[in-house]
């Protein structure tokens, strides 16, 4: 009798374990909602790629929040992530909230309900100390496993990973910073930091948490090409939510079984990646990329009040019309550009230099023909870059001009210049200087010339100038202020490309 009771009890336990096991192994579906490279775009902006007049408005945190709320109601499990570069792009990033420049952006993200983010290179544009306060304002974890100090500690308040339990589904999220950080950010803001190898760091953490998770996500800020290489180098990773390259992937890339996702930039899209997970594997996935077309009449909320508060501040300080342009001031993919020459002219004039140069990659917006407002100039150059000067001999200027011609020949131009005029031709496939003037006078090799640029270019001089200038004199004039001063002085920006480096036959 006792044996029969004991046998029956064992059967109950066995069937119970079987039931629990089968329940545990049931597939679960989770929806990953994700953004990246928002660049402080908390307000809607014109969809510049649409060929209508007027152009529709896109983006902004109110439309983002509306769609996130709608998807959360429609889906069983959701997770909202951001891939970094929250900062730099709109004047709100230069406004103090709770002790930090740009702090209001992170308070808005709290209200939207973000659950994790990773640090982007532009989130370090102001300082490490400012980023530390931003991390404190954020009520969601800051992840960056390979951004450490010299003692391999996490100095910004960042963590290497988190594990979130979503109704029994255990999701591991690991943050990764670009290995090229020191080429992307003013290194004055990176003192005491280092970036360790992304792939080896990621794999070490995957191995550590694989047994404790059902789904592993790498939340990266390194660009879609590096994400693709990363996916090929690691194992037991399920998803990469990427950033940095501003790539708009309608369909995720599938590399080595890893889904690589990215949404573009400037809060214009929200990514929706729906995953079905069973037995530690993604067995099905669907992806949508939602365009955040702006609508009217958003309901009043704490978020809408904070958005409106900062919109009013920006309108007051930055919407002033200070001049106009007769033509579109546009960037160029190769060679000189009208807007690049305008910026270089503003630097030279403000610094009182013989010639000037600036990095073309720092030009972040075109200006359409018509009125120019202060906010337009801020969006053209949203970085906290200061003017500086240094001296070069005529021979050094000649060498610089030759390197610029070489970049024109290869189609890899990265500078715009002012105060220099040059003619050149091709000989055996190589560019050679025919004439070179600084101002109105032909260059003299033994004469000293003053060059003006911005501190970022000097900081990255080996990359942009292929030489390191000596005795750099730093000023307290921001590039943004130099642009404002020039437009106010000129009143009408004519925007005529002068072909300052002219190829002759």
GIRA-V765049 format. One record per pair of residues at least 6 apart in sequence whose C-alpha atoms are under 8 Angstrom apart, sorted by the first residue. I is the first residue (numbers start at 1). GAP is how many residues later the second one is. If there is no record, write none. Layout:
i & gap
I & GAP
I & GAP
//
This chain:
i & gap
25 & 253
25 & 254
26 & 252
27 & 249
27 & 250
27 & 251
27 & 252
28 & 141
28 & 248
28 & 249
28 & 250
29 & 47
29 & 48
29 & 245
29 & 246
29 & 247
29 & 248
30 & 45
30 & 46
30 & 47
30 & 48
30 & 49
30 & 244
30 & 245
30 & 246
30 & 247
31 & 44
31 & 46
31 & 47
31 & 48
31 & 241
31 & 242
31 & 243
31 & 244
32 & 46
32 & 47
32 & 48
32 & 49
32 & 239
32 & 240
32 & 241
32 & 242
32 & 243
33 & 35
33 & 45
33 & 46
33 & 47
33 & 48
33 & 237
33 & 238
33 & 239
33 & 240
34 & 46
34 & 47
34 & 48
34 & 49
34 & 207
34 & 229
34 & 236
34 & 237
34 & 238
35 & 46
35 & 47
35 & 48
35 & 227
35 & 228
35 & 230
35 & 232
35 & 234
35 & 235
35 & 236
36 & 46
36 & 47
36 & 48
36 & 49
36 & 50
36 & 206
36 & 207
36 & 208
36 & 210
36 & 226
36 & 227
36 & 228
36 & 229
36 & 230
36 & 231
37 & 46
37 & 47
37 & 48
37 & 49
37 & 206
37 & 207
37 & 209
37 & 227
37 & 228
37 & 229
37 & 230
38 & 46
38 & 47
38 & 48
38 & 49
38 & 227
38 & 228
38 & 229
39 & 46
39 & 47
39 & 48
39 & 49
39 & 50
39 & 51
39 & 226
39 & 227
39 & 228
40 & 46
40 & 47
40 & 48
40 & 49
40 & 50
40 & 52
40 & 53
40 & 62
40 & 65
40 & 226
41 & 18
41 & 19
41 & 20
41 & 48
41 & 49
41 & 225
41 & 226
42 & 17
42 & 18
42 & 19
42 & 20
42 & 63
42 & 225
42 & 265
43 & 16
43 & 17
43 & 18
43 & 19
43 & 264
43 & 268
44 & 13
44 & 14
44 & 15
44 & 16
44 & 17
44 & 250
45 & 12
45 & 13
45 & 14
45 & 15
46 & 9
46 & 10
46 & 11
46 & 12
47 & 8
47 & 9
47 & 10
47 & 11
48 & 7
50 & 6
56 & 237
56 & 238
57 & 236
57 & 237
58 & 210
58 & 233
58 & 234
58 & 235
58 & 236
59 & 207
59 & 208
59 & 209
59 & 210
59 & 232
59 & 233
59 & 234
59 & 235
60 & 207
60 & 208
60 & 232
60 & 234
61 & 47
61 & 206
61 & 246
62 & 236
62 & 241
62 & 242
62 & 245
63 & 229
63 & 230
63 & 231
63 & 232
64 & 203
64 & 206
64 & 228
65 & 47
68 & 44
72 & 6
77 & 89
77 & 90
79 & 35
79 & 36
80 & 33
80 & 34
80 & 35
80 & 36
81 & 33
81 & 34
81 & 35
81 & 36
82 & 32
82 & 34
82 & 35
82 & 36
82 & 137
83 & 34
83 & 35
83 & 36
83 & 37
83 & 136
83 & 137
83 & 138
83 & 158
83 & 159
83 & 160
83 & 161
84 & 33
84 & 34
84 & 35
84 & 36
84 & 37
84 & 39
84 & 137
84 & 159
84 & 160
85 & 34
85 & 35
85 & 36
85 & 37
85 & 38
85 & 159
86 & 19
86 & 34
86 & 36
86 & 37
87 & 6
87 & 15
87 & 35
87 & 36
87 & 38
88 & 34
88 & 35
88 & 37
88 & 294
88 & 295
89 & 289
89 & 290
89 & 293
89 & 294
90 & 285
90 & 288
90 & 289
90 & 292
91 & 223
91 & 227
91 & 284
91 & 287
91 & 291
92 & 9
92 & 10
92 & 12
92 & 13
92 & 218
92 & 222
93 & 8
93 & 9
93 & 10
93 & 12
94 & 7
94 & 8
95 & 6
95 & 7
95 & 8
96 & 6
96 & 7
96 & 8
97 & 6
97 & 7
98 & 6
98 & 39
99 & 34
100 & 30
100 & 31
100 & 33
100 & 34
101 & 29
102 & 32
103 & 30
103 & 31
103 & 34
104 & 202
106 & 28
106 & 31
106 & 32
107 & 30
107 & 31
108 & 195
108 & 198
108 & 199
109 & 29
110 & 28
110 & 29
110 & 30
111 & 191
111 & 192
112 & 191
114 & 26
115 & 25
115 & 26
116 & 24
116 & 25
116 & 26
116 & 27
117 & 23
117 & 24
117 & 25
117 & 26
117 & 58
117 & 102
118 & 24
118 & 25
118 & 26
118 & 57
118 & 58
118 & 59
118 & 101
118 & 102
118 & 103
119 & 23
119 & 24
119 & 25
119 & 56
119 & 58
119 & 102
120 & 57
120 & 101
120 & 124
121 & 56
121 & 57
121 & 60
121 & 63
121 & 64
121 & 100
122 & 63
123 & 8
124 & 7
124 & 61
124 & 65
124 & 66
125 & 60
125 & 61
125 & 64
125 & 258
125 & 259
126 & 63
126 & 258
127 & 62
127 & 63
128 & 28
128 & 61
128 & 62
131 & 25
132 & 24
132 & 25
135 & 6
135 & 7
135 & 21
135 & 22
135 & 23
136 & 21
141 & 17
141 & 18
141 & 21
142 & 15
142 & 16
142 & 17
143 & 15
143 & 16
143 & 17
143 & 18
143 & 19
143 & 31
143 & 32
143 & 33
143 & 76
144 & 14
144 & 15
144 & 16
144 & 17
144 & 30
144 & 31
144 & 32
144 & 33
145 & 13
145 & 14
145 & 15
145 & 16
145 & 29
145 & 30
145 & 31
145 & 32
145 & 56
145 & 57
146 & 14
146 & 29
146 & 30
146 & 31
146 & 49
146 & 50
146 & 51
146 & 52
146 & 55
147 & 7
147 & 29
147 & 30
147 & 46
147 & 47
147 & 48
147 & 49
148 & 6
148 & 7
148 & 45
148 & 46
148 & 47
148 & 48
149 & 6
149 & 43
149 & 44
149 & 45
150 & 42
150 & 43
150 & 44
155 & 38
159 & 16
160 & 14
160 & 15
161 & 11
161 & 12
161 & 13
161 & 14
161 & 44
162 & 10
162 & 11
162 & 12
163 & 7
163 & 8
163 & 9
163 & 10
163 & 50
164 & 6
164 & 7
164 & 8
164 & 9
165 & 6
169 & 44
169 & 45
169 & 46
170 & 42
170 & 43
170 & 44
170 & 45
171 & 42
171 & 43
171 & 44
171 & 45
171 & 46
172 & 37
172 & 41
172 & 42
172 & 43
172 & 44
172 & 45
173 & 43
173 & 44
173 & 45
173 & 46
174 & 28
174 & 31
174 & 42
174 & 43
174 & 44
174 & 45
175 & 43
175 & 44
175 & 45
176 & 22
176 & 26
176 & 42
176 & 43
176 & 44
176 & 45
176 & 46
177 & 18
177 & 21
177 & 43
177 & 44
177 & 45
178 & 17
178 & 20
178 & 42
178 & 43
178 & 44
178 & 45
179 & 16
179 & 17
179 & 18
179 & 19
179 & 43
180 & 42
181 & 14
182 & 8
183 & 277
185 & 271
186 & 270
186 & 273
186 & 274
187 & 272
188 & 271
198 & 32
199 & 31
199 & 34
199 & 35
202 & 16
202 & 32
203 & 31
203 & 32
206 & 10
206 & 30
206 & 31
210 & 6
210 & 26
213 & 67
214 & 63
214 & 64
214 & 65
214 & 66
214 & 67
215 & 22
215 & 23
215 & 62
215 & 65
215 & 66
215 & 67
216 & 20
216 & 21
216 & 22
216 & 23
217 & 20
217 & 21
217 & 22
217 & 23
217 & 24
218 & 19
218 & 21
218 & 22
218 & 23
219 & 21
219 & 22
219 & 23
220 & 7
220 & 20
220 & 21
220 & 22
220 & 23
221 & 21
221 & 22
221 & 23
222 & 20
222 & 21
222 & 22
222 & 23
223 & 19
223 & 20
223 & 21
223 & 22
223 & 23
223 & 24
224 & 18
224 & 19
224 & 20
224 & 21
224 & 23
224 & 36
224 & 38
227 & 13
227 & 15
227 & 33
228 & 27
228 & 32
231 & 6
231 & 9
231 & 24
231 & 25
231 & 27
231 & 29
232 & 23
232 & 24
237 & 21
238 & 19
238 & 20
238 & 21
238 & 43
238 & 44
239 & 19
239 & 20
239 & 21
239 & 22
240 & 18
240 & 19
240 & 20
240 & 21
241 & 19
241 & 20
241 & 21
242 & 18
242 & 19
242 & 20
243 & 19
243 & 20
243 & 21
245 & 19
246 & 16
246 & 17
246 & 18
246 & 19
247 & 15
247 & 16
247 & 17
247 & 18
248 & 14
248 & 15
248 & 16
248 & 17
249 & 12
249 & 13
249 & 14
249 & 15
249 & 40
250 & 13
250 & 37
250 & 38
250 & 39
251 & 10
251 & 36
251 & 37
252 & 7
252 & 8
252 & 9
252 & 10
252 & 35
253 & 6
253 & 7
253 & 8
254 & 6
262 & 9
263 & 6
263 & 7
263 & 8
263 & 26
267 & 25
268 & 23
268 & 24
268 & 25
269 & 20
269 & 21
269 & 22
269 & 23
270 & 19
270 & 20
270 & 21
270 & 22
271 & 16
271 & 17
271 & 18
271 & 19
272 & 15
272 & 16
272 & 17
272 & 18
273 & 12
273 & 13
273 & 14
273 & 15
274 & 11
274 & 12
274 & 13
275 & 7
275 & 8
275 & 9
275 & 10
275 & 11
276 & 6
276 & 7
276 & 8
276 & 9
277 & 6
277 & 7
298 & 6
318 & 55
318 & 56
318 & 57
319 & 54
319 & 55
319 & 56
320 & 53
320 & 54
320 & 55
321 & 50
321 & 51
321 & 52
321 & 53
322 & 49
322 & 50
322 & 51
322 & 52
322 & 162
322 & 165
322 & 166
322 & 169
323 & 48
323 & 49
323 & 50
323 & 164
323 & 165
323 & 167
323 & 168
323 & 169
323 & 170
324 & 45
324 & 46
324 & 47
324 & 48
324 & 163
324 & 167
324 & 168
324 & 169
325 & 43
325 & 44
325 & 45
325 & 46
325 & 47
325 & 167
325 & 168
325 & 169
325 & 170
326 & 43
326 & 44
326 & 166
326 & 167
326 & 168
326 & 169
327 & 41
327 & 42
327 & 43
327 & 167
327 & 168
328 & 38
328 & 39
328 & 40
328 & 41
328 & 167
329 & 9
329 & 10
329 & 37
329 & 38
329 & 39
329 & 40
329 & 166
330 & 7
330 & 8
330 & 9
330 & 35
330 & 36
330 & 37
330 & 38
331 & 6
331 & 7
331 & 8
331 & 9
331 & 32
331 & 34
331 & 35
334 & 74
334 & 77
334 & 78
334 & 79
335 & 73
335 & 76
335 & 78
336 & 79
336 & 80
336 & 161
336 & 163
336 & 164
337 & 79
337 & 160
338 & 157
338 & 158
338 & 159
339 & 27
339 & 156
340 & 18
340 & 20
340 & 23
340 & 76
340 & 77
341 & 75
341 & 76
341 & 77
341 & 156
342 & 153
343 & 15
343 & 140
344 & 12
344 & 13
344 & 14
344 & 72
344 & 73
344 & 74
344 & 109
345 & 11
345 & 72
345 & 73
345 & 74
346 & 136
346 & 137
346 & 140
347 & 9
347 & 10
347 & 40
347 & 105
347 & 106
347 & 132
347 & 135
347 & 136
348 & 6
348 & 7
348 & 8
348 & 70
348 & 71
348 & 103
348 & 104
348 & 105
350 & 132
351 & 36
351 & 37
351 & 38
351 & 101
353 & 36
353 & 97
353 & 98
353 & 99
354 & 65
354 & 84
354 & 85
354 & 95
354 & 96
354 & 97
354 & 98
355 & 62
355 & 63
355 & 64
355 & 65
355 & 83
355 & 84
355 & 94
355 & 95
355 & 96
355 & 97
356 & 61
356 & 62
356 & 63
356 & 95
356 & 96
356 & 97
357 & 58
357 & 59
357 & 60
357 & 61
357 & 94
357 & 95
357 & 96
358 & 57
358 & 58
358 & 59
358 & 95
358 & 96
358 & 99
359 & 55
359 & 56
359 & 57
359 & 98
359 & 105
360 & 54
360 & 55
360 & 56
361 & 53
362 & 19
363 & 17
363 & 18
364 & 15
364 & 16
364 & 17
364 & 18
365 & 14
365 & 15
365 & 16
366 & 14
367 & 9
367 & 13
374 & 110
377 & 103
377 & 106
377 & 107
378 & 102
381 & 98
381 & 99
382 & 98
384 & 94
384 & 95
385 & 69
385 & 70
385 & 71
385 & 93
385 & 94
385 & 95
386 & 68
386 & 69
386 & 88
386 & 89
386 & 90
386 & 91
386 & 92
386 & 93
387 & 65
387 & 66
387 & 67
387 & 68
387 & 87
387 & 88
387 & 89
387 & 90
387 & 91
387 & 92
388 & 64
388 & 65
388 & 66
388 & 67
388 & 84
388 & 85
388 & 86
388 & 87
389 & 61
389 & 62
389 & 63
389 & 64
389 & 83
389 & 84
389 & 85
390 & 60
390 & 61
390 & 62
390 & 79
390 & 80
390 & 81
390 & 82
390 & 83
391 & 57
391 & 58
391 & 59
391 & 60
391 & 78
391 & 79
391 & 80
391 & 81
392 & 56
392 & 57
392 & 58
392 & 59
392 & 77
393 & 52
393 & 53
393 & 54
393 & 55
393 & 56
394 & 49
394 & 50
394 & 51
394 & 52
394 & 53
394 & 54
394 & 55
395 & 49
395 & 50
395 & 51
396 & 49
398 & 38
398 & 45
398 & 47
400 & 65
401 & 21
402 & 29
402 & 30
402 & 31
404 & 9
404 & 11
405 & 19
405 & 26
405 & 27
405 & 96
406 & 24
406 & 25
407 & 6
407 & 7
409 & 21
409 & 22
414 & 50
415 & 49
419 & 19
419 & 20
420 & 16
420 & 17
420 & 18
420 & 19
420 & 80
421 & 15
421 & 16
421 & 17
421 & 18
421 & 79
421 & 80
422 & 11
422 & 12
422 & 13
422 & 14
422 & 15
422 & 78
422 & 79
422 & 80
423 & 10
423 & 11
423 & 12
423 & 13
423 & 77
423 & 78
423 & 79
423 & 80
423 & 81
424 & 7
424 & 8
424 & 9
424 & 10
424 & 11
424 & 77
424 & 78
424 & 79
424 & 80
425 & 6
425 & 7
425 & 8
425 & 9
425 & 78
425 & 79
425 & 80
426 & 6
426 & 77
426 & 79
435 & 7
436 & 6
436 & 7
437 & 6
454 & 25
455 & 19
457 & 7
458 & 10
458 & 11
461 & 6
461 & 7
461 & 8
462 & 6
487 & 6
//
